[in-house]
Amino acid sequence: MKNLRPVGIIGTGKYVPEKILTNSDLEKIVETNDEWIVSRTGIRERHIAAPDEATSDLAYEASIRALASAGLKPEELDLIIVATITPDTIFPSTACVLQDKLGAKGAAAFDLSAACSGFVYSLATAVGFIQNGMYNNALIIGADTLSRITDYTDRNTCVLFGDGAGAVVIGEVPKGRGFQSFDLGAEGAGGPLLKLEGGGSRLPATVETVEGKKHFIYMNGREVFKFAVRVMGAATEKVLGKAGLAKEDIDLFIPHQANIRIIQSAMQRLDLPPEKCVINVDKYANTSAASIPLALVEAAEEGRMKEGDTVLMVGFGGGLTWGASILVW
Ligand SMILES: CC(C)(COP(=O)(O)OP(=O)(O)OC[C@H]1O[C@@H](n2cnc3c(N)ncnc32)[C@H](O)[C@@H]1OP(=O)(O)O)[C@@H](O)C(=O)NCCC(=O)NCCS
């Protein structure tokens, strides 16, 4: 990627709904406790969308902040990609709903479905469009309202998820900065380990699918955990190699925020001290496609990245999928 037009992040924004659901709130809903949740996951609380808030609303709030920080008007946007598995509706896409809300007239708009890897997948897609000259800029949003597809009687999953949105505007940046490499991948055979079966063309919504809880997330936590640890390591090594870098070159590590134990195993493998890792799983839980951008935007807002810093992002999720990227800030 080094001889191509340099593309990087020129604006950032985030949004989480106001309502907070703590571990002690969950103790009143299912058979669980704060000690179990904190020790097994690192999660203390999560944000939950209001009844009248849908994914495009979360995405809108994050987007207007990202556009303001980039100094770009909505009508100047060329492309909008929303990474999500909880679109407002099956169609039209959430990106089209957002395009209209923003007033980004004429911008191309589509959703991308790669679960928790969706933000990195979307970045790679948009960077390609800008590098090949088709577009000059893009708004990329990772937004999910997982509370709408979470079964709050299932303690195996309901403690893990939250709602939120993170957005970035990308465009041309000075030489030497921007995205240096990507590694995307999938293992479709592992799809049944993490899924939502109902409401698609295989199993359209019926009274039976609703009664059978087919419109909620199903997850085999132990197997997904093993997959996550394996691919975080492999994708990290690959994306560093593609950029011609070593683990010592990483200034900031931004992993998908699913479970503190998965993050710690990746940090150990990379020999990274805590100050080089962004962790906010305690505050937001797993927000799927919003997880990496929420962490990235928060790190930017806290001034944790200096110009020229090497940032490594890596995520994994349903599909099964993974995605990693090296960015020079
Ligand atoms: C889900 C996860 C936190 C479970 O942690 P774990 O240490 O693997 O726990 P186990 O599955 O071994 O379950 C241990 C016990 O805790 C129980 N348990 C599960 N959820 C619980 C909860 N919320 N509160 C209390 N106990 C719970 C289980 O029933 C099990 O009891 P048992 O041994 O009597 O059957 C962990 O597997 C995980 O994070 N997996 C990856 C999930 C993920 O990242 N998903 C999203 C991908 S994008």
The ligand as a Gaussian input file, in Angstrom:
#p B3LYP/6-31G(d) Opt

LIG

0 1
 C      -18.971000     -16.044000      27.608000
 C      -17.728000     -16.099000      28.482000
 C      -17.573000     -14.785000      29.237000
 C      -17.894000     -17.226000      29.483000
 O      -16.770000     -17.272000      30.322000
 P      -16.103000     -18.675000      30.682000
 O      -15.051000     -18.411000      31.665000
 O      -15.730000     -19.319000      29.373000
 O      -17.299000     -19.404000      31.374000
 P      -17.898000     -20.830000      31.015000
 O      -18.579000     -20.805000      29.695000
 O      -16.809000     -21.801000      31.217000
 O      -19.007000     -20.965000      32.132000
 C      -18.661000     -21.105000      33.466000
 C      -19.902000     -21.190000      34.337000
 O      -20.447000     -19.886000      34.542000
 C      -21.840000     -19.900000      34.296000
 N      -22.271000     -18.614000      33.794000
 C      -22.403000     -18.213000      32.513000
 N      -22.828000     -16.939000      32.476000
 C      -22.933000     -16.526000      33.753000
 C      -23.305000     -15.305000      34.343000
 N      -23.659000     -14.230000      33.620000
 N      -23.298000     -15.215000      35.680000
 C      -22.943000     -16.260000      36.448000
 N      -22.589000     -17.444000      35.932000
 C      -22.576000     -17.579000      34.604000
 C      -22.044000     -21.003000      33.286000
 O      -23.360000     -21.473000      33.354000
 C      -21.029000     -22.030000      33.726000
 O      -21.602000     -22.776000      34.767000
 P      -21.388000     -24.366000      34.830000
 O      -19.906000     -24.566000      34.887000
 O      -22.117000     -24.723000      36.073000
 O      -22.002000     -24.857000      33.568000
 C      -16.463000     -16.378000      27.628000
 O      -16.509000     -17.665000      27.131000
 C      -16.313000     -15.410000      26.496000
 O      -16.085000     -14.229000      26.695000
 N      -16.371000     -15.906000      25.249000
 C      -16.194000     -15.099000      24.082000
 C      -17.444000     -14.319000      23.876000
 C      -17.289000     -13.264000      22.858000
 O      -16.283000     -12.625000      22.763000
 N      -18.343000     -13.095000      22.080000
 C      -18.473000     -12.070000      21.141000
 C      -17.609000     -12.276000      19.997000
 S      -17.580000     -10.842000      19.050000

